[in-house]
Amino acid sequence: MRKAILLSLAFICISYFASAQLKAKPSCGEFSVDILNGTVDNAKPDFVLEQIKQKFPCFTSEEKETDKCGSALFYQDKDIKFYIKRQYVEIGPAFKGKMSIPLMGAARGSLFKYFGNVKIKDASWDAYQTQYGTLVLHYNAANKVNLIQFSTKSTEELNLCE
């Protein structure tokens, strides 16, 4: 009798751990960024954490509210980050997805036709005022776009994580 109970408990434990290893990772598919509307698959930078998690459950890591940049969701395999508290989206050079305007790698002087005049200019970045807020483009040594940040906040309100 005692042997049967131990055998049953061992079977339950083994089946529990075996099933825990077979959980599928959530999939988001390819992200589509609309630069002119400031959205990622219709999600805006001012969405709250739960809205973004629900829309894109495949995040690779999460930063909690107590960290230096506030809460954030990272999608490292797609090179895109949502900074929730600061309300902006950051797209890195290894972004995997579609973009309404092919900005990554674009030459610095070729962007007037899309965004007009630069609102704030620095040696390595330009900030444009858009209909939804602000678009910040960062450039590498060859003056090609290598980082994109956009927010629903104005240039005066925007506070980027360093």
ZAMARGU-4260 file (C-alpha; in steps of 0.2 Angstrom, whole numbers, plus 5000, padded with zeros to 4 digits):
<rodrens>
0) 5000/5000/5000 | 5014/5012/5005 | 5023/5008/4989 | 5008/5012/4978 | 5006/5029/4987
5) 5024/5033/4984 | 5023/5027/4966 | 5007/5038/4963 | 5016/5053/4970 | 5031/5050/4960
10) 5020/5049/4944 | 5011/5065/4948 | 5028/5074/4951 | 5035/5068/4935 | 5020/5072/4924
15) 5019/5089/4932 | 5037/5093/4927 | 5036/5085/4910 | 5021/5096/4905 | 5029/5111/4912
20) 5043/5109/4899 | 5031/5109/4884 | 5024/5126/4886 | 5024/5136/4870 | 5031/5154/4869
25) 5018/5167/4864 | 5021/5172/4846 | 5018/5190/4839 | 5022/5188/4821 | 5030/5202/4811
30) 5028/5220/4818 | 5022/5234/4807 | 5028/5251/4811 | 5018/5266/4804 | 5030/5281/4806
35) 5018/5294/4800 | 5005/5289/4813 | 5017/5284/4827 | 5010/5266/4829 | 5016/5248/4830
40) 5002/5238/4823 | 4990/5252/4829 | 4997/5252/4846 | 5002/5269/4852 | 5017/5274/4863
45) 5005/5280/4876 | 4996/5263/4879 | 4997/5257/4896 | 5007/5241/4901 | 4993/5229/4900
50) 4987/5235/4883 | 5004/5232/4876 | 5006/5215/4884 | 4989/5210/4878 | 4993/5216/4860
55) 5011/5209/4860 | 5012/5194/4872 | 5029/5189/4866 | 5040/5201/4875 | 5057/5195/4880
60) 5059/5205/4896 | 5051/5218/4906 | 5058/5232/4917 | 5048/5236/4932 | 5042/5254/4937
65) 5055/5255/4951 | 5070/5255/4938 | 5078/5270/4932 | 5068/5272/4916 | 5051/5267/4922
70) 5042/5252/4916 | 5046/5245/4899 | 5043/5230/4888 | 5058/5223/4877 | 5056/5213/4862
75) 5075/5209/4859 | 5073/5197/4845 | 5064/5210/4835 | 5074/5225/4842 | 5060/5235/4848
80) 5056/5243/4865 | 5041/5251/4873 | 5045/5263/4887 | 5028/5264/4896 | 5031/5277/4909
85) 5040/5288/4897 | 5028/5285/4883 | 5039/5281/4868 | 5044/5267/4857 | 5062/5263/4852
90) 5067/5254/4836 | 5085/5248/4834 | 5096/5244/4819 | 5092/5226/4819 | 5073/5228/4818
95) 5064/5214/4811 | 5047/5220/4804 | 5039/5232/4791 | 5041/5250/4791 | 5029/5262/4782
100) 5044/5273/4778 | 5061/5264/4776 | 5070/5275/4788 | 5083/5263/4795 | 5099/5267/4785
105) 5092/5283/4777 | 5104/5297/4774 | 5102/5312/4786 | 5098/5325/4772 | 5085/5314/4763
110) 5071/5315/4776 | 5063/5333/4773 | 5051/5326/4760 | 5043/5315/4774 | 5044/5326/4790
115) 5048/5344/4784 | 5061/5354/4794 | 5069/5348/4810 | 5063/5355/4826 | 5078/5351/4837
120) 5095/5347/4829 | 5110/5339/4838 | 5127/5332/4831 | 5120/5314/4831 | 5101/5316/4831
125) 5086/5326/4824 | 5069/5328/4832 | 5054/5331/4821 | 5037/5338/4827 | 5024/5326/4820
130) 5005/5326/4820 | 5005/5313/4835 | 5020/5320/4845 | 5039/5318/4842 | 5050/5308/4831
135) 5068/5307/4835 | 5081/5300/4823 | 5098/5295/4828 | 5113/5294/4816 | 5129/5284/4815
140) 5146/5291/4810 | 5141/5290/4791 | 5125/5301/4795 | 5113/5286/4792 | 5098/5282/4803
145) 5103/5269/4816 | 5090/5272/4829 | 5072/5278/4829 | 5062/5284/4844 | 5044/5291/4843
150) 5032/5297/4856 | 5015/5305/4858 | 5023/5318/4869 | 5030/5335/4862 | 5048/5339/4861
155) 5046/5349/4877 | 5038/5335/4887 | 5048/5320/4880 | 5060/5312/4892 | 5071/5298/4884
160) 5080/5285/4894 | 5099/5286/4893
</rodrens>
